[in-house]
Amino acid sequence: MKSFSCVINDPLGIHARPAGKLAKAAKDFPASTITITKGDKSAAANQLIKLMGMGVKQNEKVTVTVDGGDEDAALAAMKAFFVENFSAECE
């Protein structure tokens, strides 16, 4: 299991269009479970409705956890996705 954290800098936070892209991107890694966590809320990255229900806003921190057979590739892809689509600063 591997993880990273990001501060979301997109003025709209995690909103519909990029959340849909995130769910689709997560499905490219069927051997891994990708989970997004904010505080006490978490959702599988491939579940659009649950992602939207987390209500992630600008300047909030999320943690992305990847566990599975292709976790290295999935982790790299998710980190790049967050930087490109949410203007995130990831550690």
C-alpha positions in Angstrom: 0.0 0.0 0.0 1.3 3.4 -1.0 -0.1 6.9 -0.5 0.4 10.6 -1.1 -1.3 13.8 0.0 -2.4 16.8 -2.1 -3.8 20.3 -1.4 -6.5 21.0 -4.0 -5.9 24.4 -5.6 -8.7 24.4 -8.1 -11.1 27.2 -7.2 -14.0 24.8 -7.6 -12.4 21.9 -5.6 -13.2 18.4 -6.8 -16.2 19.1 -9.0 -18.2 17.2 -11.6 -16.2 17.2 -14.8 -12.7 16.4 -13.3 -14.2 14.0 -10.8 -15.7 12.1 -13.7 -12.3 12.0 -15.4 -10.8 10.8 -12.1 -13.3 8.0 -11.8 -12.5 7.0 -15.4 -8.7 7.2 -14.9 -9.0 5.0 -11.7 -10.7 2.3 -13.8 -7.5 2.0 -15.8 -5.9 0.2 -12.9 -8.2 -2.8 -12.1 -5.6 -4.6 -10.1 -5.5 -1.8 -7.5 -7.9 -0.2 -5.1 -7.6 3.6 -5.2 -9.1 5.5 -2.2 -9.5 9.3 -1.7 -9.7 10.5 1.9 -10.6 13.9 3.3 -10.8 14.0 7.1 -13.3 11.3 8.1 -14.8 10.8 4.6 -13.4 8.5 2.0 -14.5 7.2 -1.4 -13.1 4.8 -4.0 -11.7 6.9 -6.8 -13.8 5.1 -9.4 -17.1 6.0 -7.6 -18.2 9.4 -9.0 -21.2 10.0 -6.8 -19.2 9.2 -3.6 -16.3 11.5 -4.8 -18.8 14.3 -5.3 -20.3 13.7 -1.9 -17.0 14.3 -0.1 -17.4 18.0 -0.9 -13.6 18.7 -1.4 -13.1 22.5 -1.7 -10.2 24.7 -2.7 -7.2 24.6 -0.3 -8.4 21.3 1.4 -6.0 18.4 1.7 -6.8 14.9 0.5 -4.9 11.7 0.8 -4.8 9.2 -2.1 -4.1 5.6 -1.1 -3.3 2.9 -3.7 -3.2 -0.8 -2.8 -2.8 -3.7 -5.3 -0.9 -5.3 -8.1 -0.3 -2.2 -10.2 0.0 0.3 -7.3 3.3 1.9 -8.5 1.9 2.7 -11.9 -1.5 3.8 -10.4 0.2 6.0 -7.8 2.2 7.8 -10.4 -0.8 8.2 -12.7 -3.0 9.5 -9.8 -0.4 12.0 -8.7 0.0 13.4 -12.2 -3.8 13.5 -12.6 -4.2 15.6 -9.4 -1.5 18.0 -10.4 -2.9 18.4 -13.9 -6.6 18.5 -13.2 -6.9 20.0 -9.7 -3.8 22.3 -9.8 -2.8 20.3 -6.7 0.4 20.5 -4.7 1.3 16.9 -3.8 3.8 15.5 -1.4 
